[in-house]
């Protein structure tokens, strides 16, 4: 009680102490993150030449780009694409401002007309572009307050439109900028003459080569100081970004043999049939034996009763279309026979032979494709709905059935399949695997002369079978397939093993702990701060972020979940700072160059001869010849690309011999046996035009890369991704 009374008496003092402690904690965190305290780059993805790329705007663009690129593109791939676009925009904006390049209002109107004149939404009754309709559309978009509206095959909101207009304007500025650049890179007649001489003037040579490979690497001592010196002499070559080296052990959630056997046993109810309680309907249902299921019941049985992970396909297939592992067995089953359960491609399967037939080996057809809005590869000017496209296709079918000679002209007038229009809609003989399934089913399961409308993902096809060749057996099989998955027991065991390994490396070396458990340690070196993929375990930004966190040190480890189920226990083994590569990492590329220099010196010290023949004799080498060698392609027959050797040769007169030359693949001595000067042309304009075209084509990429290299870019993406 006495203690409690003292606390009550000093409660104000205690409150003050606690408040000061909390204030100190907050201040410490703020000073650690000075951006938060002083309003720095916490909402800035990057700064380019003083221009900030705002995080919220950047995220909106990433979201839009994700929709465009689809679900197969990872978030990092999408982010990188948007980042490159934004950096380009900022780099070029600096140039536009310095030059005063702008897009005026009248020019913008013209640009919008060029971009959208083909859209029906912006056309009048005569099919001409109507600026008032575009203005009305934009005003309507703005009034929707962020909701999306349909334009062609795309949906967009007002912000999307504003960004699109901005992109169109920037595109116009870029074209103007690069046109000015291209106008300044045209080749002169003097440059054309030099290019002609480099290619046309030639030398005939006699030479001897002492390859560097004549000296064994073990005879050449390369010290750490040699590597350091080489790095300092070639700094640009060895400049590197910050990176991390890691090792990891993987614990995959993979089904065990016990899991496979349990799944295999579950197929007995389909083999023998079974009464099974349906708890959802509080009823007992009878599962019919697979052998008793009729062909017309197969779809419901496979897809619903058996709940197969692979749906039933009611079609005939050739042997080559069956799984290689079981093709021979399945193809030789009799109708009604059942094979399995068997393991195939990560699944347990039970297969029944439904029917056999003979189908053509190849077919020749012609078709007219009528697309509709939403169909795969439908062009932006497609306006028919699915129902309207079906009505059009039925009308076309009636016409060609009445008069098949009209087929070619209707192909030209109506078909959207540009791959066959020029051939009158004809696809020459092809196998059943070439076309999409509904198309293929029609042409291979019907007869020559048959014609009908067939719907595919591309729209409605009016198909006529022109011819068929060959005939071979095809089968129709029904397969119950279930994915082999790890059981809860297996998943728990994987988690336990990963946890035990984590505990073990608290007191034991990572490699030793792995060896004791027969686990494979996988190293990954030179991970960059914005990398996404870790070889072996796929997309793993959390691992990369952790490896680059300020508090992560060499020797630290952590467990991560991995795609597909399971864990990776990861340890950082090396932290490589930005700057010059250290000698250990540089040795791989530096060693060969340093050895080459030292071998060249060793070879030179053994040679005192001054002619090609004497050097060849003293070094037990043969002399070689090279005819019509030019400077534009400085290659020596039998020796490869040797620009330095050829350059020295072109500085000699006929009959003169060079000294020793350190080439790419050895030490050389060369003698010029004949000088072939080029005949001057009366006019070099054609060559100048060719050079100008080549420079102009390369100018845009080279200029932007140069501008980006000299730009002041601060990349903060790693803070957000």
GIPE-V713700 format. One line per field, one symbol per residue. ss: DSSP state (@ for helix, = for strand, . for the rest). psi: psi as a letter, one per 30 degrees, with the letter a starting at -180 (. if undefined). burial: b if it has 9 or more other ideal C-beta (glycine too) atoms within 8 Angstrom, else e. A space follows every 50 residues. Layout:
ss->???
psi->???
burial->???
//
This chain:
ss->.@@@@@@@@.@@@@@@@@@@@@@@@@@@@@@@.@@@@@..@@@=====.. ====@@@@@@@@@@@@@@@.....@@@@@@@@@@@@@@@@@@@@@@@@@. ....@@@@@@@@@@@@...@@@=.....=.@@@@@@@@@@@@@.....== =..===.@@@@@@@@@@@@@@@@@@@@@@@@@@.....@@@@@@@@@@@@ .==========@@@..@@@....@@@@@@@@@@.@@@@==..======== ==....@@@@@@@@@@.@@@@@.=====....=====..@@@..@@@@@@ @@@@@...........=.@@@.....@@@@@......=======..==== =========..=========...............@@@@@@@@@@@@@@@ @@.@@@@@@@@@@@...@@@@....=====......@@@@@@@@...... ======..===========..============....@@@@@@@@@@@@@ @@@@.....@@@@@@@.....=======....==...==.@@@@@@@@.. ......=====....===========..==..@@@@@@@@@@@@@@@@@@ @@@@@......@@@@@@@.....======.....==...==.@@@@@@@. ......=...==...===========........@@@@@@@@@@@@@@@@ @@@@@@@@@@..===.@@@..
psi->eeeeeeeeegeeeeeeeeeeeeeeeeeeeefeifeeeghbgfgjelkjhf kkjkeeeeeeeeeeeeeeflffkleeeeeeeeeeeeeeeeeeeeeeeefg jljleeeeeeeeeeegffkffgkafgglkjeeeeeeeeeeeeffhflklk jbglklaeeeeeeeeeeeeeeeeeeeefeeeefggkkleeeeeeeeeeee klkklklkkjkfffkkeffjkjleeeeeeeeefheefgkllklkklllkk jkikkleeeeeeeefffeffeflkkkkjfeghlklkjkkeffkleffeee eeeeefhkfklkjilkllefflkefgeeeefgllkflkkaklkkhglklk kkjellakllellklllkkjllkflkgklfgkfkleeeeeeeeeeeeeef eejfffeeeeeeeekgjfffefgggkjlkllffelleeeeeeffgalkfk klkkkaffbkkjkkjelkklklklljlkkkkkkjlkleeeeeeeeeeeee eeeefeflkeeeeeefghkkkkkjlhklfglekjkfgbjieeeeeefgke fklkfkllkkllkfkalkjkkkfkjjlkbkkleeffeefeeeeeeeeeee eeeeffkflgleeeeeefghllkllkkhklffiikkkffajieeeeeeef gllkflklakkjaegaklkkkjfkkjkkkklekgeeeeeeeeeeeeefee eeeeeeeeefljkjjgefff.
burial->eeeeeebeeeeeebeeeeeeeeeeeeeeebeebbbeeeeebbebbbbbbe bebbbeebebbbebbbeebeeeeebbbbbbbbbebbbbbbbbbbbbeeee eeeeeebbbebbbeebbebeebbeeeeebbeebbeebbebbeebeeeebe beeeebbbebbebbbeebbbebbbebbbeebbeebbbeeebbbebbbbbb bbbbbbbbbbebeebeeeebebeeebbbebbeeebeebebebbbbbbbbb bbbebbeebbebbbeebebbbebeebebeeeeeebebbbbeebeeeebee bbbeebebeeebeeebbbeeebeeebbeebbebeeeebbbebebeebbbb bbbbbebebbebbbbbbbbbbbbebeebeeebebebebbbebbbebbebb eeeeebbbebbeebbbbeebbeebbbbeebebeebebbbbbbbbeeeeeb bbbbebebbbbbbbbeebbeeebbbbbbbbbbebebbeebbeebbebbbe bbebbeebebeebbeebeeebbebeebebbebebeebeebbebbbbbbee ebeeeebebbebeeebbbbbbbbeebeeebbebebbbeebbebbbbbbbb ebbbeebeeebbebbbebbebebbbbeebbbeebbbeebeebebbbbbbb ebeeeebbebbebebbbbbbbbbeebeeeeeeebeebbeebbeebbeebb eebbeebbeebebeebbbeeb
//
